[in-house]
Amino acid sequence: MAVFADLDLRAGSDLKALRGLVETAAHLGYSVVAINHIVDFKEKKQEIEKPVAVSELFTTLPIVQGKSRPIKILTRLTIIVSDPSHCNVLRATSSRARLYDVVAVFPKTEKLFHIACTHLDVDLVCITVTEKLPFYFKRPPINVAIDRGLAFELVYSPAIKDSTMRRYTISSALNLMQICKGKVWFYNFRMFFASGSLLLVVHWNCQTDSFSLKQNVLIA
């Protein structure tokens, strides 16, 4: 029995809209969602805010359709790093970052990708394919990341909309799979049916009951 999850419900000031997204996810059969707060230190006046408290959204959690249990709501912090100085907050996780259930980093260069894999105190290393990656994946840092219990999140939504992005996505996924010995973890199933053919191409290895980020690759 597969566990459907969406780890990218964007946090915002409109709690009513966010509440509606969680309720919709539960109605569609999602067992887990993560409210994602994104920080890009390249932009001015960016700081890590406290996560949205579940108690601010619900007094009683929505029940997942087709199951007899309530939806699980996680909090996620994603930090976009384009300069080594941006990594300081993640080397010894800050008190504010520790408030989040999931901490992710989105490195913009090969050097920062290497730092993320080998030194940063995070759960996820994010990879996007809105353009061709400016660097190649190398086995040593990825092996270190796996040994440290990190996971890789590959965003596949661009692949659904554009054939060029599809090539980049599949290429990146296959490269990661080869280095990670074929262990792929699919968590974010937004637009699941539309992307079914893509999942067949990159190999779907989905486990269930225990929710854990200690896997190698996430397709988000």
N, C-alpha and C positions, 0 to 999 in steps of 0.2 A: 504494500500500500504506500503510494508516494505521498510525500509531504510537499504541498505547494507553498511557496513563500515569495514574498516581494520585499527585498531589503532596501528599497529606494523610494519610500514615501517621503516626499520633500517636506521638511519642517517649514512652518510659516506662522505668521501672526493670526491667521484665520483658523481658529480652533474648530469652528463649526464645519468648515470645508474639510479639514483633516479628519474630523470625526466621521464625516460622510465617506471618506476614502476607506477608512478602516472597516466601517460597516459594509461597504460594497465588497471589500476583499473577503470578509467573512461570508457574505452571501454567495460569492463565487467559489467558495471552497478553499480559500487560502488559510492555512493553519498558523502561519507566522508572517508578521510584517515588521519592518524596522523603519522608524521615523528618522530620516536622514538629515542631519544639519551639516551643511557644506561651508567650509571656510577656505578662502583663497587669500593667502597673505600677500599676494602680489597687489591686491586691491587695498586701498587705504581704509583705515578704521575698521579692520576686520579683527574680531576677537572670538574666542570660544565661549559661547553662551551655555547656560545650564540647559540640559535636555528637557524636553516636554515631559511633564509627569503624567503617567497614565491616569492618575486620579483627576487630572484636569480635563480629561477627555470623557471618561466613563466612570459611573458608579458601579455598573455591572457590565462586564465585557460581553460583546456580541458572541453568539454561538456560531461556530463554523458549520455551514450547511453540509449535511450528510454525516456529521460527526456529533457526538454528544458532549463536546468539550469547548470551552471558550477559546477565542483566538489569542495567540501569544503576541504581545507587543514589545518589541525591543527598541532601544534607542541607539542610534548610530551617529558617529562623527566622522566625516570625510574631510581630510585636509589636503588641499592641492599645493604641491611644493614645486617651485620653479627656481629656487636658489637654496644652497646648502644651509643658509641661516634659518630657513623656514622649518628645518628638521629639528631644531633645538627643543621645541616643545614636546617632541615625540621620543627623544633619546631616553629620558627618564620621565615617564608619562606624567604630565602635569596633573595637579589635583582636580582641575576642571575636566580634563579629558577622562579621568578615572570614573567620572559619573556616568559615562556611556557604556552600554553593554558591548558594542562593537566599535572598534576604532580602525579606520581605513586611511590609507595614504595614496595619493595619485601623483606619482613622480613624472616630471615632464622631460627628463633627460636620462641618458644611460647612467651617468654618474649617480644621479639621485635614485634611480632604480636599484643600483648596486647598494647604496646606503640603506635604502628601505629594506632590501632583502637581508642584509647582514647585521644591521644595528638598531633599527627603529623598533620601538615597543608598540606594535600594531597587530591587528588580527588579519587585515586584508591589504593586499597590494593591488591597486586598480590599474587596469589597462583599457584604453579606448582605441577604437579603430576609425575615428572620424577622418583620419588621414593615415597614410602609410607610416608605420613606426619609424622614427629616426635612428633606431638602433636594433641590433639583433639580440635575441635572448641567448644568454650564455649559461652553461650548465653550473659552474661553480657557485655563483650567487643564488641561483634558484635552488640548488641542493642545500645550501645553508639555510635558506628560507624554509624549506620543507622540514629540515631537522629542527628548526626553531618553532615549528608548528604554525607557520603562516600559511595563508591561502591566497590564491590569485583570483581576481574577479575580472572577467572579460565581458565587456558590455556588447551584447549582440543585437540590440534594437536597430542600429544603423544598417545592419545586414538585411533587414526585412524590407527596407525602403529603397535600396540602391545596389545595383549589381557590382559596382566597384568596391563599395564597402563590404559587400558579401565576400568578395575575394580576399580582402584584407582580413576580415574576421576569421574566415575558415583557415587562412594561412597562419594567422597568429595562434588560433586554437590548436591546430595540428602541431605547430612548433612547440607549444607549451606541453601538449600531450606527450610528445616524444621525450622531452626532457623529464616530465613528471611520471613517466612510465605508464601513460594511458589512464591515469586516475583523474576523472573529470567529475566535477560536482555541479549539478544544475540547481540553482536555487530560485532565481527570479523568473517566474513563468508568465509575466505579463505578455500578452499577444502569443500565448503558447501554441494555439492551433495554427496560426499563420506561420510559425517558425518550425513546424514539425519536421519538414524536410531537412532543415539545417541541423536539428538535433540528431537526426539519423546519420548525417554526414560526419559529425564530430564525435559521435559515440556517447550514448546516454547511460551513465552509471549512477543511478539515483538510489540512495538509501533512505531509511525512514525514521522511525520512532524518535531516537535521541537527536535533538537539535545540536549540531556541533559545527564550528567553523574550522576545526582542525582537519581539513582536507586540502587537496592540492590546488584545484582550479575551480572557480565558480564562474558560470556563464550567467551574466545578469541582464 
